[in-house]
């Protein structure tokens, strides 16, 4: 097809959502599957501004999931790959501790240690220097582990660079509002941009990676088939005292809280199983989670977090609250009981070529890519896939 004959509103694929998943999938489609015309649509002014940014910034190594072996094992498999593929974004220069609470924990120290051995995660008893940071009447055992954090600003820089190098068109401050089964093309999507008339794009594939907005599309799109739970969450950003500055700490598995380095701001996040979630509801079409977040008063609960965590780690009482990041968190209802974080990968039978994708952890991207490898995806200009190394 001559360049002059190309419809400017016709694409091989439209990717909805400019978070880490959407960006990585768009790069994959262009580089590994040979799709020549890919556009990525993001409602924010820049990439990786929402859930990809507002989280613990943790690259999981399996420790977090003693009640979901599959999730834990996949984290163990994916962590070294993630570290190898995005080394510039990885923060390693801190010590990561996991501690087991004496009361109300769903796992004992012996069970946790056995679980770590089963998934092949490095673990050893912490020395006295670290143990003395904890209240011994409330903590059964403290373990030295291996886990990292990531800098979202560096991942965002990677995403913009790779998308541009791959020829992916980036459309920020834009939203896909409807998806239709097309007449002259497989799929049609309505894209609304600030200050412009809505446009109708024709495409062979749509990848709905809009995270909390998965079900907020109209037209022939009927939503995902599994239940989703939406939460308004608070991620507190703290300045640690010297004794805790070089540490990441998780106490589990009942009185569950975490302190993790947050490289994008040079601070630490503080999250708590009881106080981080502020509000939750069952997701449904027409209930825009982002609009609900915008209307939420966002009053911090950090004082309650600090008081409770300070019972276990007294030096936390010396921390300084710098900021709080409020965001929508989306989880699969079916995994609330076991804390599993599998990917959601759904093909929409009424819209062939349309996929919805949701992941609960950043390293799940490899599970998504492995699933996409099995799909029959090709460029409109090429009968066979053009494979390039990821």
MARMAR-899540 format. One record per residue (C-alpha): chain; x, y, z. Coordinates in Angstrom, 2 decimals. Layout:
# MARMAR-899540
REC_nuza_c1_c2_c3
REC_A_X_Y_Z
...
This chain:
# MARMAR-899540
REC_nuza_c1_c2_c3
REC_A_0.00_0.00_0.00
REC_A_1.38_3.41_-0.94
REC_A_1.85_5.92_1.84
REC_A_-0.65_8.26_0.21
REC_A_-3.31_5.52_0.44
REC_A_-2.94_4.97_4.21
REC_A_-5.96_6.12_6.17
REC_A_-4.57_8.38_8.96
REC_A_-7.27_7.04_11.31
REC_A_-6.58_3.38_10.55
REC_A_-4.27_1.31_12.78
REC_A_-3.11_-2.21_13.31
REC_A_-3.66_-1.79_17.06
REC_A_-4.99_0.73_19.55
REC_A_-3.61_0.34_23.09
REC_A_-5.74_1.96_25.80
REC_A_-3.75_3.14_28.81
REC_A_-0.28_4.64_29.07
REC_A_0.79_2.92_32.27
REC_A_3.69_0.50_32.34
REC_A_1.59_-2.37_30.95
REC_A_0.13_-0.36_28.09
REC_A_3.53_1.05_27.13
REC_A_5.29_-2.32_27.33
REC_A_2.56_-4.05_25.30
REC_A_2.65_-1.34_22.62
REC_A_6.43_-1.72_22.31
REC_A_6.05_-5.50_22.15
REC_A_3.44_-5.30_19.39
REC_A_5.62_-3.02_17.29
REC_A_8.99_-4.67_17.91
REC_A_8.15_-8.34_18.28
REC_A_4.92_-8.82_16.39
REC_A_5.71_-6.51_13.50
REC_A_2.66_-4.26_13.79
REC_A_3.51_-1.17_11.78
REC_A_0.75_1.21_12.91
REC_A_0.19_1.23_16.67
REC_A_-1.23_4.08_18.70
REC_A_-1.31_4.36_22.49
REC_A_-4.08_6.44_24.10
REC_A_-3.54_7.87_27.60
REC_A_-5.89_10.17_29.52
REC_A_-3.11_11.86_31.54
REC_A_-0.65_14.49_30.19
REC_A_2.25_12.00_30.37
REC_A_2.96_8.27_30.64
REC_A_3.03_6.22_33.88
REC_A_1.31_8.89_35.95
REC_A_-1.39_6.87_37.75
REC_A_-1.26_3.37_39.30
REC_A_2.18_2.69_37.77
REC_A_3.50_5.58_39.87
REC_A_1.33_5.49_42.99
REC_A_2.30_2.18_44.56
REC_A_4.96_0.67_46.79
REC_A_7.44_0.61_43.88
REC_A_8.31_-2.95_44.89
REC_A_9.75_-5.59_42.56
REC_A_8.35_-8.66_44.30
REC_A_10.43_-11.75_44.93
REC_A_7.64_-13.97_46.22
REC_A_7.84_-13.32_49.97
REC_A_4.60_-11.35_49.99
REC_A_2.38_-14.27_48.96
REC_A_2.66_-17.26_51.36
REC_A_-1.02_-18.05_50.69
REC_A_-0.67_-18.02_46.90
REC_A_2.14_-20.31_45.77
REC_A_1.56_-19.59_42.07
REC_A_1.85_-15.81_42.51
REC_A_4.92_-16.23_44.73
REC_A_6.63_-18.59_42.31
REC_A_5.95_-16.38_39.30
REC_A_7.48_-13.44_41.19
REC_A_10.60_-15.51_41.78
REC_A_10.80_-16.31_38.08
REC_A_10.09_-12.78_36.89
REC_A_12.22_-10.70_39.28
REC_A_15.64_-11.53_37.75
REC_A_14.25_-10.90_34.27
REC_A_12.87_-7.53_35.31
REC_A_16.14_-6.52_36.96
REC_A_18.06_-7.53_33.83
REC_A_15.72_-5.71_31.41
REC_A_15.39_-2.46_33.39
REC_A_18.63_-2.17_35.41
REC_A_18.68_1.63_35.32
REC_A_15.33_1.76_37.13
REC_A_16.21_-0.71_39.91
REC_A_17.21_0.38_43.42
REC_A_19.25_-2.30_45.19
REC_A_21.18_-0.35_47.81
REC_A_18.96_-1.08_50.79
REC_A_18.39_-4.01_53.14
REC_A_15.03_-5.77_52.97
REC_A_13.60_-7.36_56.12
REC_A_10.48_-9.47_56.57
REC_A_9.21_-9.91_60.12
REC_A_6.51_-12.27_61.40
REC_A_4.04_-10.98_64.00
REC_A_3.50_-13.08_67.12
REC_A_-0.25_-12.45_67.22
REC_A_-2.98_-12.67_64.60
REC_A_-0.56_-13.69_61.87
REC_A_-1.82_-16.13_59.24
REC_A_1.65_-17.62_58.94
REC_A_4.21_-18.57_61.60
REC_A_7.93_-17.96_61.31
REC_A_8.59_-21.64_60.62
REC_A_5.87_-21.76_57.99
REC_A_7.20_-18.62_56.34
REC_A_10.75_-19.94_56.27
REC_A_9.59_-23.26_54.79
REC_A_7.53_-21.43_52.18
REC_A_10.55_-19.35_51.11
REC_A_12.66_-22.49_50.74
REC_A_9.94_-24.06_48.58
REC_A_9.86_-21.17_46.11
REC_A_13.66_-20.79_46.18
REC_A_13.71_-17.31_47.75
REC_A_16.83_-16.32_49.71
REC_A_16.15_-16.02_53.43
REC_A_18.20_-16.03_56.62
REC_A_17.69_-14.90_60.21
REC_A_18.50_-11.22_60.69
REC_A_21.34_-10.24_63.02
REC_A_20.89_-8.50_66.35
REC_A_21.46_-5.05_64.85
REC_A_18.23_-5.42_62.88
REC_A_16.34_-7.37_65.53
REC_A_16.70_-4.60_68.07
REC_A_14.62_-2.33_65.83
REC_A_11.55_-4.48_66.56
REC_A_9.44_-4.92_69.68
REC_A_10.18_-8.56_70.68
REC_A_6.85_-9.02_72.46
REC_A_5.04_-8.45_69.15
REC_A_7.51_-9.92_66.64
REC_A_8.27_-13.64_66.51
REC_A_11.14_-13.57_64.01
REC_A_12.97_-11.23_61.63
REC_A_14.43_-12.41_58.34
REC_A_16.94_-10.93_55.93
REC_A_15.60_-11.23_52.38
REC_A_16.31_-10.06_48.84
REC_A_13.89_-7.64_47.23
REC_A_14.20_-4.42_45.21
REC_A_12.30_-1.24_44.40
REC_A_11.96_0.62_41.11
REC_A_12.04_4.25_40.02
REC_A_8.88_4.97_38.03
REC_A_10.31_8.16_36.53
REC_A_13.06_6.11_34.89
REC_A_10.55_3.54_33.63
REC_A_8.52_6.42_32.17
REC_A_11.61_7.73_30.38
REC_A_12.24_4.22_29.01
REC_A_8.63_3.96_27.84
REC_A_8.66_7.26_25.96
REC_A_12.01_6.48_24.35
REC_A_11.05_2.94_23.28
REC_A_7.63_3.93_22.01
REC_A_9.13_6.67_19.86
REC_A_11.89_4.38_18.59
REC_A_9.27_1.72_17.76
REC_A_7.16_4.15_15.79
REC_A_4.24_3.96_18.20
REC_A_2.07_7.08_18.13
REC_A_1.45_8.44_21.66
REC_A_-1.80_10.31_22.27
REC_A_-1.84_11.84_25.76
REC_A_-4.77_13.73_27.26
REC_A_-7.04_11.47_25.23
REC_A_-9.57_8.77_26.10
REC_A_-11.12_5.85_24.30
REC_A_-14.81_6.04_25.20
REC_A_-16.43_3.42_22.94
REC_A_-15.53_0.30_21.01
REC_A_-17.66_-1.04_18.15
REC_A_-17.65_-4.04_15.88
REC_A_-16.75_-2.36_12.60
REC_A_-18.41_-2.76_9.23
REC_A_-15.46_-2.07_6.93
REC_A_-12.78_-2.85_9.53
REC_A_-12.72_-5.38_12.38
REC_A_-12.97_-2.79_15.17
REC_A_-13.73_0.90_15.58
REC_A_-12.93_3.03_18.62
REC_A_-14.06_6.52_19.55
REC_A_-11.21_8.68_20.88
REC_A_-11.92_11.93_22.68
REC_A_-9.10_14.44_23.18
REC_A_-9.11_17.67_25.15
REC_A_-10.22_20.60_23.01
REC_A_-10.88_18.48_19.93
REC_A_-13.79_16.79_18.22
REC_A_-14.05_13.01_18.88
REC_A_-12.36_10.83_16.28
REC_A_-13.26_7.38_15.00
REC_A_-10.26_5.07_14.66
REC_A_-10.38_1.81_12.71
REC_A_-8.14_-1.02_13.86
REC_A_-7.59_-4.75_13.80
REC_A_-6.81_-5.04_17.52
REC_A_-7.65_-3.22_20.72
REC_A_-5.72_-3.82_23.95
REC_A_-7.61_-2.44_26.92
REC_A_-4.91_-1.80_29.54
REC_A_-6.75_0.97_31.34
REC_A_-6.47_-0.69_34.80
REC_A_-9.23_0.88_36.93
REC_A_-11.03_1.98_33.77
REC_A_-11.33_-1.51_32.26
REC_A_-15.14_-1.51_32.38
REC_A_-15.68_2.17_31.57
REC_A_-16.07_1.77_27.82
REC_A_-19.28_2.00_25.83
REC_A_-20.45_0.92_22.42
REC_A_-20.38_-2.84_21.89
REC_A_-17.96_-3.34_24.77
REC_A_-19.78_-5.19_27.56
REC_A_-17.03_-5.25_30.20
REC_A_-14.88_-8.04_31.58
REC_A_-16.47_-11.27_32.73
REC_A_-14.87_-11.41_36.19
REC_A_-15.67_-9.33_39.26
REC_A_-13.44_-6.36_40.02
REC_A_-13.09_-4.51_43.30
REC_A_-12.11_-0.84_43.32
REC_A_-10.39_0.82_46.26
REC_A_-9.38_4.38_47.05
REC_A_-5.95_3.94_48.61
REC_A_-3.45_6.17_50.38
REC_A_0.28_5.67_49.93
REC_A_2.02_7.76_52.60
REC_A_5.42_9.21_51.69
REC_A_7.68_9.43_54.72
REC_A_11.14_10.67_55.61
REC_A_12.76_7.98_57.71
REC_A_15.02_8.49_60.72
REC_A_18.65_7.48_60.24
REC_A_18.07_4.06_61.85
REC_A_15.53_3.11_59.15
REC_A_16.84_5.08_56.15
REC_A_18.61_2.17_54.43
REC_A_15.87_-0.40_55.06
REC_A_12.72_-1.83_53.58
REC_A_10.50_-3.64_56.08
REC_A_7.39_-5.80_55.79
REC_A_5.57_-7.20_58.81
REC_A_3.09_-9.99_58.12
REC_A_0.71_-11.76_57.85
REC_A_-2.30_-10.31_59.59
REC_A_-1.03_-7.00_61.01
REC_A_0.29_-6.45_57.49
REC_A_2.30_-3.27_56.76
REC_A_5.28_-2.26_54.68
REC_A_7.95_0.41_54.54
REC_A_9.66_0.59_51.15
REC_A_12.08_2.99_49.46
REC_A_10.31_5.16_46.88
REC_A_13.13_6.17_44.50
REC_A_11.04_8.59_42.42
REC_A_10.85_10.96_45.41
REC_A_13.84_9.89_47.50
REC_A_11.47_8.94_50.33
REC_A_9.84_5.79_51.75
REC_A_6.27_4.61_51.34
REC_A_4.29_3.52_54.37
REC_A_1.30_1.26_53.70
REC_A_-0.96_-0.58_56.12
REC_A_-3.51_-3.33_55.46
REC_A_-6.11_-1.56_57.61
REC_A_-5.51_2.13_56.84
REC_A_-4.21_2.25_53.28
REC_A_-7.62_1.30_51.78
REC_A_-10.04_4.18_52.45
REC_A_-13.07_3.18_50.42
REC_A_-14.06_0.21_48.27
REC_A_-16.87_-0.86_45.96
REC_A_-17.72_-3.45_43.32
REC_A_-16.79_-2.17_39.88
REC_A_-19.55_-1.58_37.34
REC_A_-19.96_0.16_34.02
REC_A_-20.90_3.80_34.45
REC_A_-19.21_4.11_37.86
REC_A_-16.04_5.91_36.82
REC_A_-13.47_5.17_39.57
REC_A_-11.41_8.23_38.70
REC_A_-14.41_10.51_39.08
REC_A_-15.10_8.93_42.45
REC_A_-11.49_9.53_43.49
REC_A_-11.74_13.15_42.37
REC_A_-14.77_13.64_44.64
REC_A_-13.20_11.86_47.63
REC_A_-11.95_14.23_50.39
REC_A_-8.58_12.38_50.66
REC_A_-8.02_12.99_54.36
REC_A_-4.84_11.23_55.44
REC_A_-4.83_8.36_57.90
REC_A_-1.07_8.46_58.31
REC_A_-1.32_9.25_62.03
REC_A_-3.10_5.95_62.60
REC_A_-0.61_4.11_60.41
REC_A_2.33_5.53_62.36
REC_A_0.79_4.77_65.76
REC_A_0.11_1.13_64.89
REC_A_3.40_0.49_63.07
REC_A_5.26_2.25_65.91
REC_A_4.13_-0.49_68.29
REC_A_6.14_-3.00_66.26
REC_A_9.00_-0.72_65.18
REC_A_9.38_2.11_67.75
REC_A_11.66_4.24_65.54
REC_A_8.77_4.70_63.09
REC_A_7.42_7.21_65.60
REC_A_10.34_9.43_64.56
REC_A_9.32_9.52_60.89
REC_A_8.08_12.67_59.17
REC_A_5.05_12.63_56.89
REC_A_5.92_14.50_53.67
REC_A_3.02_13.70_51.37
REC_A_0.27_11.19_50.62
REC_A_-0.56_9.79_47.19
REC_A_-4.20_8.81_46.69
REC_A_-5.08_6.47_43.87
REC_A_-7.52_3.80_42.70
REC_A_-6.41_0.20_43.18
REC_A_-8.15_-2.56_41.23
REC_A_-8.12_-6.22_42.28
REC_A_-9.84_-9.40_41.15
REC_A_-12.60_-10.29_43.61
REC_A_-11.85_-14.00_43.31
REC_A_-8.34_-13.51_44.72
REC_A_-9.18_-11.47_47.80
REC_A_-9.04_-14.55_50.00
REC_A_-5.60_-15.83_49.01
REC_A_-3.90_-12.51_48.07
REC_A_-3.03_-13.98_44.67
REC_A_-2.17_-11.55_41.90
REC_A_-2.63_-13.38_38.58
REC_A_-3.06_-11.44_35.37
REC_A_-6.46_-10.92_33.84
REC_A_-6.22_-11.67_30.13
REC_A_-9.61_-11.74_28.44
REC_A_-10.55_-12.07_24.78
REC_A_-13.91_-10.50_24.07
REC_A_-15.86_-12.95_21.92
REC_A_-18.32_-10.31_20.71
REC_A_-15.41_-8.09_19.62
REC_A_-12.81_-10.34_17.93
REC_A_-9.39_-8.76_18.25
REC_A_-10.28_-6.93_21.48
REC_A_-8.44_-7.89_24.67
REC_A_-8.65_-6.66_28.25
REC_A_-5.51_-7.00_30.37
REC_A_-4.99_-6.33_34.08
REC_A_-1.97_-7.11_36.24
REC_A_-1.53_-6.67_39.96
REC_A_2.27_-6.39_40.01
REC_A_4.76_-4.77_37.67
REC_A_6.68_-8.02_37.03
REC_A_3.47_-9.66_35.78
REC_A_4.33_-8.07_32.44
REC_A_6.20_-11.26_31.54
REC_A_3.08_-13.34_32.15
REC_A_1.22_-11.01_29.79
REC_A_3.89_-11.28_27.09
REC_A_3.99_-15.07_27.36
REC_A_0.22_-15.15_26.91
REC_A_0.37_-12.78_23.94
REC_A_2.98_-15.02_22.30
REC_A_0.23_-17.63_21.85
REC_A_-2.13_-15.22_20.09
REC_A_-2.42_-14.98_16.31
REC_A_-1.48_-11.32_15.95
REC_A_-0.04_-9.89_12.75
REC_A_0.27_-6.64_10.86
REC_A_-2.24_-5.82_8.14
REC_A_0.74_-5.47_5.79
REC_A_2.47_-8.74_6.77
REC_A_1.08_-12.23_6.81
REC_A_3.71_-13.44_9.26
REC_A_4.98_-12.03_12.51
REC_A_8.24_-10.14_12.45
REC_A_10.01_-11.31_15.60
REC_A_12.54_-9.07_17.35
REC_A_14.21_-9.83_20.70
REC_A_12.37_-8.39_23.74
